[in-house]
Amino acid sequence: MHPISPLLQFAEERLQVMALLFMAAVYALKVAWIFRYPAFRDRQARSGTPDTSPDSAARYSLLAIAMPWTMGSTRRHPLLYAQFAVFHIGVAASIAMSFLIPYAPGLIAGRAALLALQSIFAAALVAGLARLIRRLADPYMRAISSPDDYFSMVLLLVWLFLSLLAAPNHPAAGEGLLLAYFFLTAFFLVYVPFSKISHYLYYPFARWYLGRTLGHRGVMPLKREVSSFKFQV
């Protein structure tokens, strides 16, 4: 393994740990704030079939993101869901790489692993660009977008591009790309809790409460029934 400079070692390890601890502290405060306001109990009487319960509906609601066929919007726009999935898989892969490079570089040292990782980053970059173009071109998306939306999206695209270039992890060829990748990763860890990117923190709470409410009312989980037609002569 090629020796790395003290600056790169700091960026890969200590800087990331400090940024992660900061993000965890902010998230802990946010979660504590959420639990200060428990969801109200449903005022109406429980309805629905016996096999529908608030807890089962809450689990169904929580996992709906992985079941696009259950949502009308994703059934009508499968390409948008594909962009969403590919983009977020790329982000997750980049987060994983920030741990693999300093602590388990052998897992991504092989040519096949590297090509798979770079393919994910390239696909996520294309999907992210498509999402940004849609946000700029669609008047409805523009109306609900804030400066933070554009800043976060552009920054994520830059980060994915750096991930694509830094994936080979070759300090001997120059540490510039790796330094840029790790410093930007640390910046994200500090910035994300204060941006709209932190929506993933609220997702499980919102979906759980929504599912419990709809389960209490007997309308979730969704049930599909095949209609039968009888023809009479």
VMD Tcl script that draws the C-alpha trace (Angstrom):
set ca {
  {0.00 0.00 0.00}
  {1.33 3.41 -0.95}
  {1.96 5.67 2.07}
  {-0.39 8.60 2.35}
  {0.26 12.12 3.58}
  {-0.75 13.22 7.10}
  {-3.36 15.53 5.55}
  {-5.06 12.72 3.64}
  {-4.93 10.46 6.69}
  {-6.57 13.22 8.72}
  {-9.26 13.74 6.04}
  {-10.02 10.01 5.78}
  {-10.19 9.27 9.48}
  {-10.27 11.98 12.15}
  {-12.16 14.54 10.06}
  {-14.83 12.02 9.10}
  {-15.23 10.85 12.71}
  {-15.62 14.42 13.98}
  {-18.15 15.24 11.26}
  {-20.11 12.02 11.98}
  {-20.21 12.77 15.70}
  {-21.46 16.28 14.98}
  {-24.19 14.98 12.67}
  {-25.21 12.33 15.22}
  {-25.47 14.96 17.96}
  {-27.70 17.21 15.82}
  {-29.87 14.26 14.79}
  {-30.22 13.17 18.41}
  {-31.55 16.63 19.27}
  {-33.97 16.50 16.33}
  {-35.28 13.08 17.30}
  {-35.71 14.22 20.91}
  {-37.69 17.21 19.60}
  {-39.90 14.91 17.50}
  {-40.73 12.74 20.49}
  {-41.81 15.80 22.44}
  {-44.91 15.92 20.23}
  {-46.47 12.44 20.10}
  {-49.11 11.77 17.48}
  {-52.72 12.28 18.55}
  {-54.98 9.29 18.90}
  {-57.56 8.84 16.18}
  {-60.94 10.16 17.30}
  {-63.09 7.90 15.16}
  {-63.91 4.28 15.99}
  {-61.68 1.63 14.49}
  {-62.98 0.27 11.21}
  {-61.88 -2.14 8.52}
  {-61.44 -5.89 8.34}
  {-60.01 -7.95 11.23}
  {-56.74 -8.58 9.37}
  {-56.00 -4.85 9.19}
  {-54.28 -3.36 12.22}
  {-52.50 -0.07 12.93}
  {-49.14 -1.79 13.44}
  {-49.29 -3.86 10.24}
  {-50.37 -0.78 8.32}
  {-47.50 1.22 9.83}
  {-45.00 -1.40 8.66}
  {-46.63 -1.45 5.23}
  {-46.44 2.34 5.02}
  {-42.80 2.34 6.11}
  {-41.81 -0.14 3.40}
  {-43.90 1.47 0.65}
  {-40.79 3.16 -0.74}
  {-39.51 -0.29 -1.75}
  {-42.88 -1.27 -3.25}
  {-43.45 1.20 -6.10}
  {-46.41 -0.80 -7.39}
  {-48.39 0.26 -4.29}
  {-48.17 3.99 -5.10}
  {-50.20 5.57 -7.87}
  {-47.53 8.17 -8.66}
  {-44.82 5.58 -9.27}
  {-47.15 3.36 -11.31}
  {-47.88 6.31 -13.59}
  {-44.25 7.51 -13.73}
  {-41.95 4.48 -13.43}
  {-39.02 6.36 -14.99}
  {-39.09 8.95 -12.21}
  {-39.03 6.19 -9.62}
  {-36.09 4.55 -11.43}
  {-34.22 7.87 -11.33}
  {-35.00 8.20 -7.64}
  {-33.78 4.66 -6.88}
  {-30.58 4.89 -8.93}
  {-29.70 8.31 -7.53}
  {-30.14 7.24 -3.92}
  {-28.25 3.97 -4.47}
  {-25.36 6.05 -5.79}
  {-25.45 8.30 -2.73}
  {-25.50 5.25 -0.45}
  {-22.55 3.73 -2.35}
  {-20.56 6.93 -1.96}
  {-21.23 6.99 1.77}
  {-20.10 3.36 1.98}
  {-16.93 4.16 0.03}
  {-15.98 6.86 2.56}
  {-15.70 4.03 5.12}
  {-14.23 1.38 2.82}
  {-11.27 3.43 1.62}
  {-9.75 4.09 5.06}
  {-10.84 0.89 6.84}
  {-11.32 -1.87 4.24}
  {-9.74 -0.78 0.94}
  {-9.25 -4.37 -0.15}
  {-12.99 -4.78 -0.70}
  {-12.92 -2.33 -3.61}
  {-9.38 -2.98 -4.85}
  {-10.36 -5.57 -7.45}
  {-11.13 -4.52 -11.02}
  {-14.65 -5.97 -10.96}
  {-15.54 -4.22 -7.69}
  {-14.12 -0.95 -8.96}
  {-16.03 -1.13 -12.25}
  {-19.25 -1.93 -10.39}
  {-18.73 0.99 -8.03}
  {-17.91 3.43 -10.82}
  {-20.89 2.20 -12.86}
  {-23.18 2.96 -9.91}
  {-21.70 6.45 -9.56}
  {-22.00 7.13 -13.30}
  {-25.64 5.98 -13.37}
  {-26.45 8.03 -10.26}
  {-24.80 11.06 -11.83}
  {-26.96 10.75 -14.96}
  {-30.10 10.24 -12.83}
  {-29.20 13.25 -10.68}
  {-28.69 15.46 -13.73}
  {-32.09 14.37 -15.06}
  {-33.69 15.24 -11.71}
  {-32.00 18.66 -11.68}
  {-33.12 19.41 -15.25}
  {-36.68 18.42 -14.36}
  {-36.61 20.69 -11.32}
  {-35.45 23.58 -13.50}
  {-37.79 22.90 -16.43}
  {-41.02 21.97 -14.65}
  {-42.89 25.11 -13.51}
  {-44.56 23.20 -10.68}
  {-41.22 21.90 -9.40}
  {-39.72 25.38 -9.64}
  {-42.61 26.79 -7.61}
  {-41.92 24.48 -4.65}
  {-38.12 24.58 -4.86}
  {-35.97 26.64 -2.54}
  {-32.34 27.79 -2.99}
  {-31.33 24.95 -0.67}
  {-32.87 22.43 -3.11}
  {-30.66 23.64 -5.95}
  {-27.56 24.04 -3.80}
  {-27.94 20.56 -2.33}
  {-28.59 18.95 -5.71}
  {-25.60 20.60 -7.40}
  {-23.37 19.74 -4.46}
  {-24.52 16.12 -4.55}
  {-23.76 15.93 -8.26}
  {-20.25 17.31 -7.66}
  {-19.81 14.79 -4.85}
  {-20.91 11.87 -7.06}
  {-18.53 13.05 -9.77}
  {-15.67 13.15 -7.26}
  {-16.71 9.70 -6.02}
  {-16.45 8.39 -9.58}
  {-12.94 9.80 -9.97}
  {-11.70 8.94 -6.49}
  {-12.95 5.33 -6.49}
  {-9.65 3.85 -7.81}
  {-8.05 5.05 -4.53}
  {-4.56 5.62 -5.93}
  {-2.74 8.13 -3.68}
  {0.44 7.52 -5.66}
  {-1.18 9.18 -8.69}
  {-1.91 12.29 -6.62}
  {-3.99 12.88 -3.53}
  {-5.99 15.82 -4.88}
  {-9.11 13.83 -5.85}
  {-9.16 11.87 -2.60}
  {-8.72 15.03 -0.53}
  {-11.53 16.77 -2.42}
  {-13.81 13.73 -1.98}
  {-13.20 13.37 1.76}
  {-13.38 17.08 2.55}
  {-16.65 17.37 0.64}
  {-17.95 14.26 2.43}
  {-17.14 15.86 5.79}
  {-18.86 19.06 4.70}
  {-21.99 17.09 3.82}
  {-22.03 15.40 7.21}
  {-22.06 18.81 8.88}
  {-24.41 20.51 6.41}
  {-27.03 17.80 5.84}
  {-28.75 18.06 9.28}
  {-29.56 21.70 8.53}
  {-30.67 21.17 4.93}
  {-33.67 19.60 3.22}
  {-31.54 16.53 2.56}
  {-32.33 15.55 6.14}
  {-35.84 14.58 5.00}
  {-34.78 10.95 5.34}
  {-34.64 11.46 9.11}
  {-38.33 12.42 9.19}
  {-39.46 9.78 6.67}
  {-39.79 6.82 9.10}
  {-41.71 8.89 11.67}
  {-44.10 10.38 9.09}
  {-44.75 7.05 7.37}
  {-45.21 5.19 10.67}
  {-47.75 7.69 12.00}
  {-49.54 7.81 8.64}
  {-49.71 4.03 8.46}
  {-51.06 3.68 12.00}
  {-53.79 6.23 11.29}
  {-54.85 4.64 8.00}
  {-54.65 1.17 9.53}
  {-56.94 2.29 12.33}
  {-59.39 3.44 9.69}
  {-59.11 0.16 7.78}
  {-57.75 1.56 4.51}
  {-54.17 0.29 4.77}
  {-52.56 -2.07 3.86}
  {-54.08 -1.77 0.42}
  {-55.96 -4.77 -0.84}
  {-56.18 -5.68 -4.49}
  {-59.22 -7.57 -5.66}
  {-59.74 -9.01 -9.11}
  {-63.23 -8.28 -10.31}
  {-65.12 -11.14 -11.90}
  {-67.70 -10.57 -14.60}
  {-70.55 -12.94 -15.27}
  {-72.12 -12.81 -18.65}
  {-75.68 -13.89 -18.99}
  {-77.29 -14.83 -22.26}
}
mol new
graphics top color blue
foreach p $ca { graphics top sphere $p radius 0.5 }
foreach p [lrange $ca 0 end-1] q [lrange $ca 1 end] { graphics top cylinder $p $q radius 0.2 }
display resetview
